[in-house]
Amino acid sequence: MDKFFDYLEPDLPLTTIRELLRYIIRLVGAIGGDTPVEGKMGSLGFCASRSGEDVRVHWVQVGRQRIPVDATV
């Protein structure tokens, strides 16, 4: 999870990163399966999938910048 924050901290405030993380976990948990899911929270985009109990975030898009995260949260 630290990797998730480390990659996004230069571009987003911590409160936004925490809110995005909660949103991703809820969305991927509701959809289930290990198929990657693309979603949006406001102006932020992301791709994540579920692997057992873990959620893997593949990338986050901030504006036009797509940040490869590849972190398990």
C-alpha positions, 0 to 999 in steps of 0.5 A: 500500500505504501507504493500506492501513496508514494507514486501518487503523493507528488500529484495529489493531496493525501486526503484525495489519495485516501478517498480514491483508495477507499473508492477503488476497494469498494468498486472492485469489491462490488464487481468481484472477479480478477478481471481488471476494472477501469473506473473514475472518481471525479477527474481521476481515472484508474484500473484495478483488479481483485486477486483473492482478498487483495486489490491490485491497482494497475494505474491511476490517471491524473489529468492527462498523466497516467501513472503506472502504480502496480500496487497491491492494497 
